[in-house]
Amino acid sequence: MQDMSNERDQDTRALVPFIENAQAEGTLSDKSRRLLEKPEVQRQILIATGTPTSSIQADDITIVTLLIDDSGSMASHKDAVIKGQNRIIDTLLQKASYPDRILISTQVLNGGDAGVIDPYHPLAEAVRLDGRNYRPDNETRLIPRTIEVLGGVMLKTQEGSDEWKTVRTATLVMSDGHDTSGMDIEEVAVLVRDMRASKVHLLAAMGFGEKSYFTGFFSDMAIDPQWILTAEARDEEILKALGLFAEAATKAADPESFPLLLNSGYEGLKGLPGSGQINL
């Protein structure tokens, strides 16, 4: 047990340079740093670390992250979620200008090793959801997992920045239920504000079911209202919404489209070249 603890401490120390550099560069506030220094947060960040950004042989990379609800209420929408996640991967592979410059991770709401279905991998190696790795039968740990996942996005971005790479990110948080953790949503908002201020993170949220709840919840999380989508908890709506994020992530990987997209939200997808007809 002592050996395992020492190994975990050693791993945790590997995050320190990224945290310190992010704060020195002004992209990480004191409040965010305190969150990212929590042992339980660092453990999840380490599990998701995956492929180093240095493996991408380019000066410009995009990091795509999917945080998908795996609570019991999603069981009836399992097929739609699986198809939707696969569609995101396929769209990026087929439409992104430089798919070989994308790192992607798929994670779910319930923590531990099983909460990271796919640590960050090059897009071509992405793990697709299927009936074996996506089994929705848990709680809706929306706040703690969002903290862990966004913390990982921030430090992965810093990893690339430390290698003098230009990094952009596109992150999706989606759920169909109320958070069951009881944690203060302001803890997530602290991270979101830091990320939005840096102008390199596209943060998208989707809530299926109670539209008024999710509008308020994600607004309290400090997500840009233009990047909050609410829809009915029906398979066709979920699949359509995930397809919309696929388009957003594809445009986020384009350095010319990214600034416009960041400021225009889902509606901006209609005005970007190659977006096609998207009905919101």
N, C-alpha and C positions, 0 to 999 in steps of 0.2 A: 504493500500500500504506500509506503514511504517513497519507493522508487517511482511509482506512478505519479505521485504528487510532485516530486522533483522534476519529472519530465514535463508535466503540465506547466510548472512555473517557468521552465526553460523556454517552452513555446510562447508563453505569455510575454516574456521579455523580448521576443522577436517583434512584438507589436509596438514596443516603446518608441523606436525611432520614427515610425510613421505618425504616431500620435504627437510626438514632439515637433516634428517637421510641419505637420498640418497646423498646429497652433502657432508656430513661428511664422508661417505664411499667412495667418489670419483667417484660415478657413474652418478653424475649430475653436469655439468659445470655451471658456472655463467650465460652463455648465455642461456642455457636450462632452468635454474631456472627462469630467467626473462620471458621466454615464458610461463612457467607453472603457473606463478603468475598472468597472465592476467585473468580478471574476466570471459570473455567469454569462455576461455579455461577451467577454473576451473568448470564452470557450466556444461559443457559437460562431464567432467571427473566424476563429482558427479552423473550425470544421469546414467552413465554407471557402476557405482561402483558395484551395485548388491550384490551378496553373498560374505560375508567375507571369506578371505582365511583360517581363523581359523576353518571354517566349514568342511574343508577337514581334516579328521583324518589320516594324513600321514605327514611324514617329507619331502616328495618329491612331488612337484606338477607341473603341466604344465598349462599354460594359453594360450588359442588359441583365436585369435581375427580376425574377418573377416570384412574388410571395403569394401563394395560393391557399385559400381556405380549405382545410381538410376536416372541418367539423362534421358531426353526424348529419346535420341538415343538408349537407352537400351531397349525400349519398344518392339522392334521386337525380342529381345533375352530373353524376360522375362521368358519363360518356361525353357530355358537352364540354366539360373541363379538359378531359383527355384530348379530344379533338381540337379544342381551342389552343392548348399549349403546343401541340404538334403543328398547328397552323402557324403559330408565331415563328417557330423554328424554320418551317418551310418558306414562309414569306421572306424572312431575313436571308436565307440561303439563295433564294431566287431573285430577290429585288434589291438587296443592299449593294451599293456600289463596290464595297470591299468587304465581302463576308469573312475573309480570312483575317480581318482586323477586329473581329468581335469576340469578346469573352461573354459567356452566358452562364447563369446559375438559376436553377429552379428549386425553390424551398417552400415548405408548408408551415402552417401555424403552430404545430406542436413540436416542441424542441427536442434536444438530444440529437444523436447522430441521425436518427430517422427523419428529423426535421429538415435536413439538407439532402434532398433527393439527388441533386447534382451540384457539387462544388463548381467553382468557376472553371470552365473548359473552353477551348476554342469552339466556335459555333459548329464546325464540322463534326465535333466529338460530343455534342450535346446529348444528354440523356432525355429521351422522350417519356412522357407519362404513359402508363398503361395500367391494366387492371391489377398488376402485381405491386407496383411502387406507389400508386395513388389509391389509398384505402380510407375514405372519409368516414371516420367513426369517433372523432375526438372532440375536444372543446374548441372554443373560439378565443384563443390566446392572441388576440389581435395586437394589443399594445406592447407586451414584452417582445413578441417576435418582430414587430416592426422596428423596435429599437435595435434589436440585434442585427437585423438585416440591413437597415440603413447605416448602422455603424460599420458594417462590413463593406458597404458600398463606398463610404467615405474613406476608409483605410485602403481599399483596393485602388481607389482613385489616387490617393497619395503615393501608393507604391509606384504607379505609372508616372506620376509627376516627378518623383525622385529620380526617375530614369530619363527625365527631360522629354517625356512623351506628352502630347496633347491628349487629354482624356475627356470624353463625354460619357454621360450615363443616361440610361432610360430604365426606370424602376416602376413596376406595377405592384400595387397592394390591392387584393380583391377579397371580398367576403360577402356572406349572405346573412350574417347574424351579429348580435350584440356582443361586444367584448365581455369575456367572462373572468378576466384576470383581476378586475377591481383596481388596477393601477391608474395613476394620474395621467391623463392624456397629454398634459403639459410636458411630460418628459419626452414624448415623441416630438412635440412641437418645437422643442429646443433644437433637436437635430435637424428638423425640416427647415427651420429658419436659417440655420447655418448653410445648409445645402443650397437653398434657393438664392442666398446672397452671393454664392460663388459663381452662379450663372453657367455651371457646367452640368447640372443635374436636372433631368426631366423626371418629375415625380408625378405619377398618375395613380388615381384611386378609382375603384369601381365597387359599388355597393348594390347588391341584388336583393330586392324585397322591400323593406321599409324605406322608401325614398327620403322622407323627411329626416329619419334617423341618420342615414348615411350622409346626407348633405351637411347636417350639423356636426356629425362625428368627424368627418374628414376636414371640415372647415376648422374645427377646434384643433385638429392635428397640424394646422397651418398649411395644408395643401392648397395650391392655387385653385380657386373655384373653377377656373377654365379647364382644369385637369381632374375634376370630380365628375364621374359619370354614374348615374343611378338608373336602374332598369328593373323590370319585373324579374322575379326569380323563376324564369322559364328557360328551358334548354336553348331555344332559338335566340333569346335575348343574350344569354351568357356567351354563346358561340359568336354572335354578331359583335358583342363588345370586345371579346378577346381578339377577334379579327381586326378591330379598330386599333387596338394597342399594337398589333403586328405592323400595321401601317405606320403608326407613330414611331415605333422602335426603328423601323427601316429608315425613316426620314431623319431620326436622331443620329443615325450613323453617317449622315451626309453633313460635312462641316459647313456647307453653304446653307442648307435648309435649317440646321439646328437653331440658330438664334431666332429666326422667324417663328418656328414651331414652338419654341419655349414660351414665347410671349403671346401666342394666339390660341393655345389649347387645342382640344379636339376639333373645334371648328376650323382651325388652321389647316387641317389635313385636306380640306376641300380646295384650298387655293394653291397648294404646292404642286409643281410639275410631277406628273406620273401618279398622282394620288387616286385618280379615278373617281367614281361616284360613290360617296360614302353617306349613308343616311343615318343621322343621329337620332 
